[in-house]
Amino acid sequence: MKELRDEIEAIALKEGFDRFGVSSAIPSEESLTFYSHWLQEGFHADMEYMATHLPLKGDLDTLLPGVRSVLAFSLPYFQESDRPETEGKIARYALGKDYHKVIRKKLGKVVQHLEGRFPGERHRICVDSAPTLDRVFAHQAGLGWFGKNTLLINSRTGSYFFIGLILTTLDLEPSEPSLGGCGTCQKCIEACPTGAIVLLGDRWAVDSRLCLSYLTIEHRGEFEDSVDLYGWLYGCDVCQEVCPFNQPRESQPERRPTTTVEEFLVHKQFPTLLELAQLPEDRWDELTQGSPIRRAKVEGLRRNARRVARGSAPGS
């Protein structure tokens, strides 16, 4: 199977992925227990689909009958934003084209190769919109370890990467899971503007009810008057910005690599906060076509712009 791994890796590197590994199709019991605990604490806020998906996340056979292995890939997305912070900050992953579409297209090349090599086997591409524990499988496949901010961190390159999975009925030898840790560092916990990174048992977790990414993207309806978005129009990068593993230095020059994916480097040019606060729906539809920002819906984007504008107003 080394020959097959080399073939897959060659295709992946050509498509812009920087790492590839293999996991069994069974998530660790510890990860399922922790996820259940997270749900029981209400940390998923009003994202009820996360609770509904629990049985699916625990059994990949519901997504691909006969699945034996999971191929995991990481795709770097870091880049600097060209939007003035005074007009609302946008998380770096959302600056370019919708990553779901980009990853599916790129992994389609790998699936095409597998179909040619193994006509009787079946495969399914999954991004984070599919009901899988994608970070768990990526960890088991050796792509990274869990940081205190709950993101997957690679000791060499940091955490600014997307995860793409291919479920397959091929029975492949698993990679070694990643080893690593944050040690005594708590920079992300201390820097989180809303205190969303909290202890849950003996592990760190994100309480979505406090998380700016949840509030600006998934939350529906108006905010309570006390909510401060700290200048974030869509998403939040604070816990990654302060992480030492995302700080390049002379001894670690490969940390936080800048993406080379063309689709991510072509940015949507969003108007000012004041314009966004009263954005007509047809203009929103045009602006967000093919962008992750569409997830917030027109009402959410207007709401976010109003709240950020209020927070940045003189004397506010």
C-alpha positions in Angstrom: 0.0 0.0 0.0 3.0 2.3 0.2 2.7 2.8 -3.6 -0.9 3.8 -3.2 -0.1 6.3 -0.4 2.6 7.8 -2.5 0.2 8.2 -5.4 -2.5 9.9 -3.2 0.1 12.2 -1.6 1.4 13.3 -5.0 -2.1 14.2 -6.1 -2.8 16.0 -2.8 0.3 18.0 -2.9 -0.4 19.0 -6.5 -3.8 20.3 -5.5 -2.4 22.4 -2.6 -2.8 20.1 0.4 0.2 20.0 2.6 -0.4 16.8 4.6 -2.2 13.5 4.2 -2.9 10.6 6.6 -5.1 7.6 7.1 -7.4 6.8 10.0 -9.6 3.8 10.8 -13.3 4.6 10.3 -14.0 4.4 14.1 -13.7 7.5 16.2 -12.2 7.0 19.6 -14.6 6.3 22.4 -13.1 9.2 24.4 -14.0 11.7 21.6 -17.6 10.5 21.5 -18.0 10.7 25.3 -16.5 14.2 25.4 -18.8 15.4 22.5 -21.8 14.0 24.3 -20.7 15.8 27.5 -20.3 19.1 25.5 -23.8 18.7 24.2 -25.3 18.0 27.6 -23.8 21.2 28.9 -25.6 23.1 26.2 -22.3 24.3 24.7 -23.8 23.9 21.2 -26.2 26.8 21.9 -29.1 26.6 19.5 -27.3 24.6 16.9 -29.7 21.6 17.4 -28.3 19.9 14.3 -25.2 19.1 16.3 -27.2 17.0 18.8 -29.3 15.4 16.0 -26.1 14.4 14.3 -24.6 12.6 17.3 -25.7 9.0 16.1 -24.3 9.8 12.6 -21.0 11.1 14.0 -20.5 7.9 15.9 -21.1 5.5 13.0 -19.7 6.4 9.6 -21.5 3.5 8.1 -24.6 5.8 8.0 -22.7 7.9 5.5 -20.9 5.2 3.5 -22.0 1.6 4.1 -19.0 -0.7 4.4 -16.6 2.2 5.2 -13.2 0.9 6.4 -10.8 3.8 6.3 -10.8 7.6 6.4 -8.3 9.6 4.3 -7.6 13.0 5.9 -6.1 16.0 4.2 -5.1 19.5 5.4 -5.3 22.6 3.2 -3.6 25.8 4.4 -5.7 29.0 4.2 -3.7 31.7 6.1 -3.5 35.1 4.4 -3.6 38.7 5.6 -6.9 40.5 5.2 -7.0 43.6 2.9 -10.2 44.9 4.7 -9.7 47.9 7.0 -10.3 46.7 10.6 -12.5 49.8 11.2 -15.0 48.4 8.7 -15.3 45.1 10.5 -12.9 42.2 10.7 -13.5 39.0 8.7 -12.0 35.6 9.7 -9.2 34.7 7.3 -10.9 31.4 6.2 -13.8 33.4 4.8 -11.9 36.0 2.7 -12.0 33.9 -0.5 -14.2 31.3 -2.1 -16.3 28.9 -0.1 -13.8 26.3 1.1 -16.4 23.5 0.9 -16.6 23.8 -2.8 -12.8 24.2 -3.2 -12.0 21.1 -1.1 -14.6 18.9 -2.7 -13.3 19.8 -6.2 -9.7 19.1 -5.2 -10.5 15.8 -3.4 -12.5 14.8 -6.4 -9.2 14.3 -8.2 -8.1 11.8 -5.5 -11.4 9.9 -5.7 -11.1 9.8 -9.5 -7.7 8.1 -9.1 -9.1 5.6 -6.5 -12.0 4.7 -8.7 -9.6 4.0 -11.6 -7.4 1.8 -9.3 -10.1 0.0 -7.4 -13.3 -0.2 -9.5 -15.2 -2.2 -6.9 -14.7 0.1 -4.0 -16.7 3.1 -2.9 -15.7 6.6 -1.6 -17.3 9.7 -0.2 -15.9 13.2 0.2 -16.7 15.0 3.4 -16.0 18.5 4.6 -17.1 20.0 7.9 -20.7 20.3 6.8 -21.0 16.5 6.9 -21.9 14.9 10.2 -18.4 13.6 11.0 -15.9 14.2 13.8 -13.5 15.6 11.3 -10.9 16.9 13.7 -10.9 13.5 15.5 -10.2 11.6 12.3 -7.6 14.2 11.3 -5.9 13.7 14.6 -6.0 9.9 14.3 -4.6 10.3 10.8 -1.6 12.3 12.2 -2.4 15.8 10.9 -2.4 17.5 14.3 -3.2 17.4 18.0 -5.9 19.3 19.9 -5.0 22.7 21.3 -6.6 24.3 24.3 -8.7 26.3 21.9 -10.0 22.9 20.6 -8.5 23.5 17.1 -6.2 21.0 15.6 -2.6 22.2 15.7 0.3 20.8 13.8 3.6 21.4 15.6 5.4 22.3 12.3 2.8 24.5 10.6 0.2 25.7 13.2 -3.5 25.7 12.9 -4.6 27.7 9.9 -5.7 24.8 7.8 -9.0 23.2 6.6 -9.7 19.5 6.9 -11.0 17.4 4.1 -12.0 13.7 4.4 -12.5 10.9 2.0 -14.4 7.9 3.5 -13.6 4.7 1.6 -14.4 1.0 1.7 -10.7 0.4 1.1 -9.0 -1.2 4.1 -5.8 0.8 4.5 -3.2 0.8 7.3 -3.8 3.7 9.6 -1.2 6.4 10.3 0.1 7.1 13.7 -2.0 9.7 15.6 -0.4 13.1 16.2 1.4 13.8 19.5 1.9 17.3 21.0 0.5 19.7 23.4 0.2 23.3 24.6 2.1 22.7 27.9 1.4 25.5 30.4 0.6 28.1 27.6 -2.8 29.7 28.0 -2.5 32.6 25.6 -5.7 31.7 23.7 -7.7 31.4 26.9 -6.5 34.7 28.1 -6.9 36.5 24.8 -10.5 35.2 24.0 -12.5 38.5 24.2 -15.6 36.7 25.6 -14.0 34.0 27.7 -15.5 31.3 25.5 -12.7 28.7 26.2 -13.6 26.9 29.4 -12.7 23.7 31.2 -15.2 20.9 30.7 -14.1 18.1 33.1 -10.3 17.8 32.5 -10.3 19.1 28.9 -10.7 22.6 27.4 -13.8 23.3 25.4 -15.5 26.2 23.6 -18.8 27.4 24.9 -20.6 28.4 21.6 -22.9 30.7 23.5 -20.0 33.0 24.2 -17.9 32.4 21.0 -17.8 35.2 18.5 -17.7 32.8 15.6 -21.0 31.3 16.7 -22.5 34.7 17.5 -21.6 36.2 14.1 -22.4 33.2 12.0 -24.8 30.7 13.5 -26.8 32.7 15.9 -30.2 33.8 14.5 -32.1 36.9 15.7 -31.0 40.0 17.4 -28.3 40.2 20.0 -28.8 41.0 23.7 -27.9 44.6 24.2 -24.7 43.6 26.2 -23.2 41.7 23.3 -19.9 43.2 22.0 -18.5 41.7 18.8 -15.1 43.4 19.4 -14.9 44.5 15.8 -15.6 41.1 14.2 -18.0 41.2 11.4 -17.8 37.5 10.6 -16.0 34.8 12.5 -13.0 35.4 14.8 -9.3 34.6 14.6 -8.1 35.8 18.0 -7.2 32.3 19.5 -5.2 31.5 16.4 -3.5 34.9 16.2 -2.0 34.6 19.7 -1.0 30.9 19.4 2.8 30.4 19.5 2.4 27.6 16.9 1.2 30.3 14.5 4.2 32.5 15.0 7.0 31.9 12.4 10.5 32.3 13.8 14.0 31.5 12.6 14.0 28.0 14.1 10.4 27.4 12.8 10.0 29.1 9.4 7.3 26.8 8.2 4.7 27.9 10.8 1.6 29.7 9.5 2.3 29.2 5.8 0.5 31.5 3.4 -2.0 29.8 1.2 -1.2 29.3 -2.4 -4.8 28.3 -3.3 -5.9 30.7 -6.0 -9.6 30.5 -5.0 -8.8 31.7 -1.5 -6.7 34.6 -2.7 -9.4 36.2 -4.7 -11.3 38.3 -2.2 -14.9 39.5 -2.1 -14.9 43.3 -1.7 -17.6 44.0 0.9 -18.9 47.6 1.4 -18.6 49.7 4.5 -20.3 48.9 7.8 -23.0 51.5 7.2 -23.8 50.1 3.8 -23.8 46.5 5.1 -26.2 47.5 7.9 -28.9 48.3 5.4 -27.9 46.0 2.6 -30.7 45.2 0.1 -31.3 41.5 -0.2 -30.5 41.4 -3.9 -27.2 43.1 -3.3 -26.4 40.6 -0.4 -27.2 37.7 -2.8 -24.8 39.1 -5.4 -22.1 39.8 -2.8 -22.2 36.4 -1.1 -22.5 34.1 -4.1 -19.7 31.5 -3.6 -18.6 33.0 -0.3 -18.6 31.4 3.2 -20.1 34.6 4.5 -23.4 33.6 2.9 -23.9 31.3 6.0 -24.8 34.3 8.2 -27.8 35.2 5.9 -28.7 38.7 5.0 -30.3 39.5 8.4 -27.3 38.2 10.3 -24.8 40.3 8.2 -26.9 43.4 8.6 -27.2 42.7 12.4 -23.4 42.2 12.7 -22.6 45.4 10.8 -24.9 47.4 13.1 -23.4 46.0 16.2 -19.8 46.5 15.1 -20.6 50.0 13.9 -22.1 50.8 17.3 -19.0 49.5 19.0 -16.6 51.5 16.9 -18.6 54.8 17.1 -16.8 57.6 18.9 -17.7 57.6 22.6 -19.4 54.2 22.4 
